[in-house]
Amino acid sequence: MSTETVVLDEKVYPYMLSVSVHEHPVLASLREETHQLKNAIMQISPEQGQFMTFIVELLGAKKALELGTFTGYSALVVALALPADGKLISCDINTDWTDIAKNYWQAAHVADKIDLRIAPGLETLQNLLDEGEAETFDFIFIDADKNNYLHYYEASLKLLRPGGVIAIDNVLWSGKVADPDNQDRGTQHIRELNQHVYDDERVTMTLVPIADGMTLVRKKI
């Protein structure tokens, strides 16, 4: 029993992975290649990926959206969890990263499930709303530029079906959000988003201390 979350130290973390994570071999290969990049920290952790798999399967999701593709690990996680007729719209602006992603999506035989949109995220979200896609998505993952987090959340909530789930990454921001002396723009925007979601009566939410913190938001029915 414990009244607080157990700290995942250098012994507990590997043990947790060993009895928890079933990582697809293509996911493992993608994670290894991404680890060589200078921006490798932008990739989600394997346990976070598995947690997202669990959510997508629990929802019985068929239609998903993600903001922030990077090298495609999170997209691959979601696509593998979707049924054969499922579809993921993945949004990014950097083709150098998404070119890596495409290779692994092909290798895992899920490329036909993924619709990659290269454009600013807010533009893609607005286009989807203009096309009549409001309240049609089962699952949405937000992991893009932090300055637009609140805007991404509001647009995503319009696209999410009642009972659907939004997962928002990096909400603990390496602990910076808890430091009152840290007033950089990214940190302030995440604080604003965190408080906004906490106060939002349109949803139920929980902040899960996994990886860099992930907030799960369920749109009320």
N, C-alpha and C positions, 0 to 999 in steps of 0.2 A: 504494500500500500504506500501511496505517496500523495501528499497534498500539493505537490508541484511537479511540473514536467521534468523527467529525468534528463540530465545533461548527456548529450551524445559525445563522449570523449573519444580518444584514440582507440580505446578498447571496445566500448559499447557500439560505436558507429559501424565498424566492420562486422560485428556480430549481428547487428540489426539487418544489415544488407544480406548477410549469409542466410538468414531464415525468413527473408521477406521478399526480396527482389528476384523475379524471374524475367531476366532481360533477354529480349529477342537478339539473336546474334548480329543482325544488321544494326540494331540500335547500339550494341556494344562497339561495333566497328566505327560507327559514326561518332560515338562519344570519344573514341580514341583519336580519330583524325581531328576532331574539333579541339581536343586538348592541346594540339600543337599550335593553335592559332593564338595570337596575342589577345584576342577578345574572348578567349575560352570561357571566362567567367560568366558570359552571357547565356551559356547553356544551362538548362535545368538539370537537376540531379536525377540519378536513376530512380531513387525512391519516390521523388516527386512525380516522375513519369508514370511509375506504376500506380501511384495514387490517382492520377488523372485517368488512367485506364480503368480503374475500379469505378470512378464516377461515371464515365461515359457508358460503361456496361450496365451499371446500376440504373441509369436513366433510360436505358434502351434507346440511346440517341441514334438518330439517322442523319441529322443535319447539324454541322458544327462550324464554328468560325474561330480563327485565331488572329490576333494582332501581334505581329512580331514573329517572323519565321526563323531568322538567323540561319543556321546550317540544317535546320529541319528536324531536329530531334523531337520536339514537342508535337509537330505535325505528324511525324511517323508514329508516335505513341497513340495519338488520337485515331489516325487512319487505320491502324492495326486493330483498334478496339471497335471500330464501326463495322456494321454488317456489310455484305457484298454490295448492296445498293446504297450505302451511305455516302455522304459527300462532306468534305471539309473545304471551306474557303480559307486560304492562308494568305496573309497580307504582309508585305515587306517593301522596302525601297532599294535594297542592296542586292544586285544580281550576282555579285561575286560570292556572297554567302549562299544565296538560293540555288546557284549552279551546283554547289556541293550537295545541297539538299536533294535536288532532283536525282542525282546518281543513286542515292540511298533509297529514295522512294521507289525507283525502278527496281533496285536489287531486292526490295521487300515485296514487290508485286502489288503495290498500293497506289502507284502514280495515277491510276485512273480514278481514284477516289478524291484526289487533291486538285483543287482549282486555285492555282497561284495567281494572285493579283499584285502586280508591281505598280504601286502608287501610294501616295500618302494615305495613312490609315483612315483619317477622317473623311477623305474623299471617297474611299471605298465604302465606308459605312453609310454615307449619305446616298451614294448610288444605290445601295441595297434597299434603303428606305424608299427612295424614289421609284424603284422597280416593284414596290408592293411586297417586300419581304418582311415587313413588321410582324413580330410575334410568330416567326416560323422556325427559329433556331432552338435546338435542344440544349446545346452546350457552347459556351464562348470562353476562350482563354485570352486574357489580356497580359501581354508581356512585351510592350514596346516602349517608346520614349516616355519618360515619366512626366514630362511637362504637360502632356495631353491626357494624363490618366483619367481625370475627372470627365473630360469630354468623351473619351472612349467609353467610360462606364455609362454615361447617360445615353449615348447612341446605342450601345450594346443592349441596354435594358429595353429599349424600344424594339429591338430585333428579337429579343428572347421571348419564347413562348411562356405563358403562365406555367409554373412548375419546373421550368428550365433552370439551369445553373450557369453562373458566370464564375470563373476562377481567375483571381487577380494575383499576379506574381510580384515578388520583391516588396511586400508591404511592411517588412521589418527593416529593409534597406541597410543590412549589416549592423543594425542597432542604432543607426544615426537618427532615426525618428524619435528615439527616447532621450536624445541628448539635446537639452534646451539651448546649448551654446552653438549647435549646428544649425545654421540658417541658410545653407545653400539652396538654390532654387529647386533642385530635384527632391531634396529632403522635404522642403516645405510643401511641394505639390503632393507628395505621398501622404504627408500628415493630413492635408486637406481632404484627400480622397478617403483616407481611413475614417476620419470623423464623419464625413458625408455619408459613407456607407453605414456606419454605426447608427446614425440618426435617421436613416431612410426607412420610413414606415411602409414602403411598397415591397419590401423584401424581408426575408429572414437571412441571417448571416452568421458566420463563424470564422475566426481567424485561426488558422492551423499553423503551429510553429514547425513547419517542415521546410528544409532548405533555407531560403531567405525570407520565409513567411509567405503564406498564400491564404487569401481570403476567399471563402466560398459564399456566394450569394444566390439564394433561391428566390425567384420571382413569385410573389404570392398569387394564388389562384383566386 
